[in-house]
Amino acid sequence: MVFKRLLGSLGLGGPTVDTVLDPGPARPGGSLSGEVRLKGGDADFEIEHITLELVARVEAEHEGGESEGTVPFDRFVVGGGFRLTAGEERTVPFHATLPWETPISELYGQPLGIVLGVRTELGVAGAKDKGDLDQLTVAPLPVQEAILEALGQLGFGFRSADLEYGRISGTGQQLPFYQEIEITPAPAYASRVNEIELTFLATPGGMEVVLEADKRGGFLSEGRDAVTRFTVAHDGVEHQDWTALVDGWIRQLVESGPAYDSPAGYAPEGHYGHAEHHDEGRRSGPGIGTAVAAGAAGLAVGVVGGMVAAEVVDEVGDFFEGDEEEDEG
């Protein structure tokens, strides 16, 4: 999705900007590349800088309930310091590196309902203009894909995905928000768990995996949340029995028993509080990802074979169209 826009602060006769991302999804910690295409207006302009800003649609909890807003999470200066003459066409290629914690927005080409964008900002003649906004698609890293595939093999289903403003205590989280992937329990755990929430926090050296279970209550006991965290490496994905490993994680989470004997390099790190929301202990409801349907065949199969409801497409479209109208206004 590309929006070619007249720079609103410069009015008619100003230059236009059109940012085009290279085809295919990006990956967390990977390269984001493309080009910014400029076309001069009726006069010469000094282009002081060309900046790309990564933005996300994020949910926030507060005393009044929940709300959604746009949160920037990284910026890159990719060009500038030149004069764009009247009518001149100029292309500025760019290569930037995404943050390792960048949320994933698709699985096997199927949208998860996460809304990410790349905003182009031009510094022109002493003024700033947010002249272009493009949809950013991010696919999972191999280790993330392996974990999601293992959950599918174990019979878990995809329910929704969203971005929550706040921090997960006890982790090395860097961004001001985190991604929650909500999954339905496999039949073997359905009597003990309502749902499980999964969060990935990737780093250059590996990845933290945070699991939180909404456990059902018994005849004489109330339901409660259980949280645990694990660390995995990026290397050796193809040599790991992920189904057995993830099954061990889930068993430990659900049973809340002692740590299991983990394979070398994949050590559990105990129990941690999950989110530091404004209203601690409050469970967030389904967010912008609720429109992605999953089949009972499993997480990966459910996402691939599931139907993407119209509101997911509308949500993405509204995000970009609404931003365009706001900038032009």
N, C-alpha and C positions, 0 to 999 in steps of 0.2 A: 504494500500500500504506500503510495508516494503522493505527496501533496506539493504541487508547484504553486508558489504563492508570491504575490507582490508584497514587497516589504511595507507593512502597514504604516510604520512611523515615517516613511519617506514619501508616501502618497503616490499619486499617478506620476509616471515618468521615472520612478526609481527602479533599481535592479530587481531581478527575480532570482530565487534560489530553489534548486531541486536536488535533494539528496537521495541517492540511489544506493541501497545496500547490495552487496554481492549476493547472488542466489544461494539458497540453502540455509538451514538453521545454523546459528552459532552454538558454542558450548561454553559452560562456565570455565573461566580461566583461559579461554581460547581467544582467537583473533576475531575482531570485528573489522571488516574492510568494505570499501565501496568508494564512491566519489561524490563530491559536492560540485554541482554544475551551476555556474553563475552566468547570468546574462545582464550586461550593462543596460542602464536606462537611457534617459534623454540627456544625461550629463555625466561627467566623470565623478567617481566616488572613491574615497580612500577606504579600503577594506582593512581595518585594524586587526581583526582576528576572526577566525571561524572556529566555533566551539561546538562540540557535540555533547549533549547531556542525556544520560540514561535516566528514564523515569518509569515509575510503576504505579499501577492503581492498587492502593493498600487500604485495608480495613483497620479502623482504630476503635478501641473500646473506651468509653468515658462514662461519667456519671449519668449523662442523658441517654445512654444506650450505645449504639454503634453508628459509625459513619464511614464514608469512603472518601479518599482524596488522592491526589497525585503527589508522589514523593520522589524527588531526584536522588540518585544513589551513586553517580559518578559523572565526571566531566573530563573531556579531552580537548585540548587546543590542537587543531589539525592543520591550520594555515593562517595566513594573514600577512599584513605588512606590505601590501601592494596597492596600486591604483587600478581600478576597473574603469576603463574608458567607456564612453557612450557607445552602446550597441555591441560591446566586446563580449565574446563567449569564452569562458575559461572553465577548465575542469581541474579540480583539486582532489587527487586521490588520497585516501587515508587508510591507515592500519592502526588499530588500537587493541588493547587487551581488556577483555571483560573481567570484572571482579570474580573471584572464585565462588562467591556466594550468590552469584546471579541466579534467580529462580529459573526452573525449567518450565517451559510453556507448552511443550508438546511431548508425546510419547508415541514413537513409531508413526509420526506424521499426524497424529490425532490431537487437536487442541485440548488443553486441560482447563481452559477458562481463565488462565492467568494473562493479564494485560500488561505488556511491556512496550516501551517506545524509545525511539532515538530522536531527540529534539535538536535541530540545528539553530544555533544562535550566531548572528553576525554582528560584529562591532563595526558600525559604519558612521563615519563622520562624527565621532564622539557619542553616538547613540547606539543602543542595543536593540536588536529586533529578533524575536523568535520566529523565524520565517518558514520553518519546515518541521513536520513531525511524521515519523515513519514507524510502522509496526516492527518490533523486534521479536524474532522467533528463536527460542533457545531449546535445544535438545539435551537430553541427559548425558552425563559422562558415562563411560563404560561401566564403572563400578555402581553408579546409580541405576543404570539400566539393568545390571545383573541382580541387584536387590529387588527391584520392582518385578522383574521376571520371576524371581524366586517366590515372591509373595503370590503371584498369579499361579504358579505351579502348586503352591500349598493350598489353593482354594480361596484366597482372599480376593475381594472385589474392590474396584475403585468407586468411591462415592463422590468426592469433590476435592478441589484444591483452591487455596486462597493464600493471600499474603496478609500477615498480621503485623501491625506496628507494635514494637516493643522488643525486649531482649529475653533470651533464654538464659537463666542464671546458671553459672557453673560451666559455661562453654566459652569458646574463643570467638563468638559471633562478632563480626565487623560491621555489617550493614545495620541500619536503624529498624529493619523489619526482617521477618523470617517467613519461610514458606511452610505451610501445613498441607500435607496430603492425607486426606481422610479415607480410610479403607474399611470396608465391611469385613467382619470376622469370617474365617473359614468355618465350615460346619462343625469341625472338631472343637471350636472355641465359642460358638454362638451362644451357648448356655451360660457362659461366664463373662463375655465381653460384648458391650454394645457397639463399640467402634474402636479403632486404633488410629492415632495420628502420627505421621512420620515426618520428620524434618531432617534435611541434609544441610550440613555446614561444611563445605569443601574448603580446603587449603592447598597450597602447592605440594605439601608432603603427604596428604591423605584427606580423610573426611570423617567428621563426627556424624553419627547417626543417632538421633534422639527419637525414642519411641514412647508414646503415652497411650495408655489404655483406659478407657472408660469402663470400669468393671461393674458387672451387675451385682446387686445385693442378694443375700440369701434370705432364708425364712426369718432368721434372727439377727441379720446384719444388714447395714446399709451399703449401697454401692459406693465406690471410691475410685479415685484416679491413681494409677501406678505409672511411674516414669523411670526409664533407665536409658543409659547412653553407651555407645560403643564407638570404637575408632577402627577404621579400615584404611588400607593403603590403596593407592592408585595402581601400583604394579601387581602383576601376577593374577589379574582378574580371571584369565582363562584357566588357571590351575586350581581355582578354589571351588569347592562343592558349596555353592551358594544356597542351594535349597536346604541342605543340612545345617549350614551356619545360621541362616535366617530363622529356621525352625527352632533352633536353640535359643535365639534371641527372644522369640515370641513366647516360648515356654517359660523362660526366666521372667519375662514381663508379666505374664498372666499369673504365674504361680507365686511370684514375688519371693522366691526362695533364694538359696545361696548361689553365687556365681557358678556357671557351668565351666567345664574345662574347654576353653576356647583354643582354636588352632593358633599356632605361632603367628604373631603379628596382628592378631585380631582379638584384642583383650577388652573385656567389658570394664567400664570405669565407674560402676556403682550407680547410685540413684541420685537424681538431681531434680530440683524444682524446675518446671517447664517455663512458663512465660511470666515475665514481670509486667502484667497488664496494669492499667490504672485501677481495675477492680480485680484484685487477686482472687484466684479460685473460680472465677466466672468462666464457664465454658462457652467458647464462641460458637455460634450457630453456623450453618452452611453459608458460604460467602459467594463470591462471583463465579466460583467454579462449580456450583451445584448443578448446572445445566448439562454437565458431561455425564452421560449414563454409562453404567458398566454392567456387563452380563455376569451371570453366576459362574461362568467358565473360568474366571480368574481375573486378576488385575490387568495384566498386559493384554490378554485376549479381549477383556471387557472394554478397554479403552480403544483398541483397534477396531473391534467389531461393533462398538456401541454407537448410538445415534447422538450426534451433537445437536442439542435443542436450539431453536432459533434464537433464544435469548442470549446464548453465548456469542453468536455472531453479531447480534445487535449490541451487546455490551462492548465488544471490541470496536465496532463501527461508531457507536456513540462517543466512545473515549476520544477517538481521533477527530471526528467531526465536531464534537463539542469544543475541543481544544482549538480547532481551526476558527470556529466562530468567535471564541473568546479573544484570540489574538487579533482577529480582524476588527473586533469591536473596540 
